[in-house]
Amino acid sequence: MSLKFNIINYSAELDSDLLELEKQCPQGTAIKLEMVRGRFCDRAAVFKDWRIIVAIDDATSRVIGTQGAADVPIVIDGQEIRAGYFFDARVHPAFRGMGVAAALNRYLSEHYLQAEGINKFFVTTKETNAPSISNLSKLGIAHQYRFQYLSFSTANMRARYLPNCLYNTGFSVCDLSADSSEELFNRYDHCTVFRTDLLYQIKIVSMPALLRCIGMVARPFLKMIPNKNQIIGAATVFDLKPGFEQEFVNVSQRLSVGGISYINMVGSGFVLNKLHHFLNGINIYPYLLVSNFEINEKSSVIIDVRCL
């Protein structure tokens, strides 16, 4: 028997059901992570033009899936184009493999983005997120452009001189909607901080037993190892300028005092590998920008920091 469901627009009355759905859809494999936020729309509301839709099961009237999209600029080789950015795709585990994700994506494409003249779409996702990448490819969103996340602990920051070549990267983020959500930005002379923690935080739902044991022993010395059930705040640093090293250390200390545990940067592999060494980074995570239009791996790509 095929699943029957309706698709409706988001409203505040659905928040409690959507936040419960969030708990049922932890991210990650070995370490399970849950996004924690006050309202489900908090991440979407940073965009000027956005839409969230919700799938409701006909038989039970329960929320079984959701997805958001926004009208955003993206810059490729210096040319700004208008595109649709998909985010916050969630399907309840009991209803996966039944066409819910595809229906939500198709609905947003046809009734929101294409209706406004937008035919280029993209998503950012972990390179290891095989189910998401597979589902996107079935919808024609199959072109892959690689970039990386670099994570730092604000409690363990040190910096050294960085060669100028490290400021030149093929992939970067920027504030491409400068008149929107200014309260989320801390702007300094040599870098800018996007306060991701004000939109959502990350809860450690589960982690391998070995890592928990290591954490219990080493935590007094290595503050970057989290606890199970710990809720973590993070921020994204971008727009680095030569000479930012000492300012970056000072900014990290301020963020740590303010309860932010981690700083993230994004960029190309070469640049982030070098920054990992010079700034004492914790880890590098491979990500993909997956789109329905081709982007040359050698192209210069800039996306809005809100799309991370």
ChimeraX attribute file (.defattr): number of C-alpha atoms within 10 A of each C-alpha:
attribute: neighborCount
match mode: 1-to-1
recipient: residues
	/A:1	3
	/A:2	6
	/A:3	11
	/A:4	13
	/A:5	20
	/A:6	12
	/A:7	17
	/A:8	13
	/A:9	11
	/A:10	19
	/A:11	12
	/A:12	10
	/A:13	8
	/A:14	14
	/A:15	15
	/A:16	13
	/A:17	13
	/A:18	23
	/A:19	16
	/A:20	13
	/A:21	20
	/A:22	23
	/A:23	16
	/A:24	15
	/A:25	17
	/A:26	18
	/A:27	17
	/A:28	14
	/A:29	12
	/A:30	9
	/A:31	14
	/A:32	17
	/A:33	22
	/A:34	21
	/A:35	21
	/A:36	19
	/A:37	17
	/A:38	13
	/A:39	17
	/A:40	25
	/A:41	20
	/A:42	13
	/A:43	18
	/A:44	21
	/A:45	16
	/A:46	18
	/A:47	19
	/A:48	13
	/A:49	11
	/A:50	19
	/A:51	19
	/A:52	23
	/A:53	20
	/A:54	25
	/A:55	25
	/A:56	19
	/A:57	18
	/A:58	12
	/A:59	9
	/A:60	9
	/A:61	11
	/A:62	14
	/A:63	21
	/A:64	23
	/A:65	26
	/A:66	27
	/A:67	21
	/A:68	22
	/A:69	26
	/A:70	24
	/A:71	19
	/A:72	22
	/A:73	18
	/A:74	21
	/A:75	19
	/A:76	17
	/A:77	13
	/A:78	11
	/A:79	11
	/A:80	14
	/A:81	12
	/A:82	15
	/A:83	20
	/A:84	24
	/A:85	21
	/A:86	22
	/A:87	20
	/A:88	17
	/A:89	19
	/A:90	23
	/A:91	25
	/A:92	17
	/A:93	12
	/A:94	9
	/A:95	14
	/A:96	13
	/A:97	11
	/A:98	13
	/A:99	14
	/A:100	25
	/A:101	23
	/A:102	14
	/A:103	16
	/A:104	23
	/A:105	20
	/A:106	13
	/A:107	16
	/A:108	21
	/A:109	20
	/A:110	14
	/A:111	10
	/A:112	19
	/A:113	22
	/A:114	15
	/A:115	11
	/A:116	11
	/A:117	11
	/A:118	17
	/A:119	15
	/A:120	18
	/A:121	23
	/A:122	24
	/A:123	21
	/A:124	20
	/A:125	18
	/A:126	18
	/A:127	18
	/A:128	14
	/A:129	14
	/A:130	11
	/A:131	8
	/A:132	15
	/A:133	20
	/A:134	12
	/A:135	17
	/A:136	21
	/A:137	14
	/A:138	10
	/A:139	13
	/A:140	13
	/A:141	20
	/A:142	19
	/A:143	17
	/A:144	22
	/A:145	19
	/A:146	18
	/A:147	24
	/A:148	23
	/A:149	19
	/A:150	21
	/A:151	22
	/A:152	22
	/A:153	23
	/A:154	27
	/A:155	19
	/A:156	19
	/A:157	16
	/A:158	16
	/A:159	17
	/A:160	13
	/A:161	12
	/A:162	17
	/A:163	12
	/A:164	10
	/A:165	10
	/A:166	16
	/A:167	16
	/A:168	13
	/A:169	17
	/A:170	19
	/A:171	22
	/A:172	22
	/A:173	22
	/A:174	18
	/A:175	18
	/A:176	17
	/A:177	16
	/A:178	10
	/A:179	8
	/A:180	13
	/A:181	13
	/A:182	13
	/A:183	9
	/A:184	17
	/A:185	17
	/A:186	13
	/A:187	14
	/A:188	14
	/A:189	11
	/A:190	16
	/A:191	19
	/A:192	20
	/A:193	24
	/A:194	23
	/A:195	20
	/A:196	21
	/A:197	20
	/A:198	16
	/A:199	20
	/A:200	20
	/A:201	19
	/A:202	19
	/A:203	21
	/A:204	19
	/A:205	18
	/A:206	19
	/A:207	18
	/A:208	12
	/A:209	9
	/A:210	8
	/A:211	15
	/A:212	17
	/A:213	11
	/A:214	11
	/A:215	19
	/A:216	12
	/A:217	11
	/A:218	13
	/A:219	15
	/A:220	10
	/A:221	9
	/A:222	13
	/A:223	14
	/A:224	18
	/A:225	17
	/A:226	19
	/A:227	18
	/A:228	18
	/A:229	14
	/A:230	12
	/A:231	17
	/A:232	19
	/A:233	23
	/A:234	25
	/A:235	24
	/A:236	23
	/A:237	24
	/A:238	21
	/A:239	18
	/A:240	18
	/A:241	13
	/A:242	14
	/A:243	15
	/A:244	17
	/A:245	20
	/A:246	14
	/A:247	15
	/A:248	23
	/A:249	19
	/A:250	14
	/A:251	19
	/A:252	26
	/A:253	18
	/A:254	14
	/A:255	21
	/A:256	19
	/A:257	11
	/A:258	10
	/A:259	13
	/A:260	22
	/A:261	24
	/A:262	22
	/A:263	23
	/A:264	20
	/A:265	22
	/A:266	25
	/A:267	25
	/A:268	18
	/A:269	20
	/A:270	14
	/A:271	18
	/A:272	24
	/A:273	17
	/A:274	16
	/A:275	21
	/A:276	16
	/A:277	13
	/A:278	16
	/A:279	20
	/A:280	17
	/A:281	24
	/A:282	15
	/A:283	14
	/A:284	18
	/A:285	14
	/A:286	16
	/A:287	20
	/A:288	20
	/A:289	19
	/A:290	24
	/A:291	23
	/A:292	18
	/A:293	15
	/A:294	13
	/A:295	17
	/A:296	13
	/A:297	13
	/A:298	10
	/A:299	13
	/A:300	17
	/A:301	24
	/A:302	23
	/A:303	20
	/A:304	18
	/A:305	19
	/A:306	20
	/A:307	19
	/A:308	14
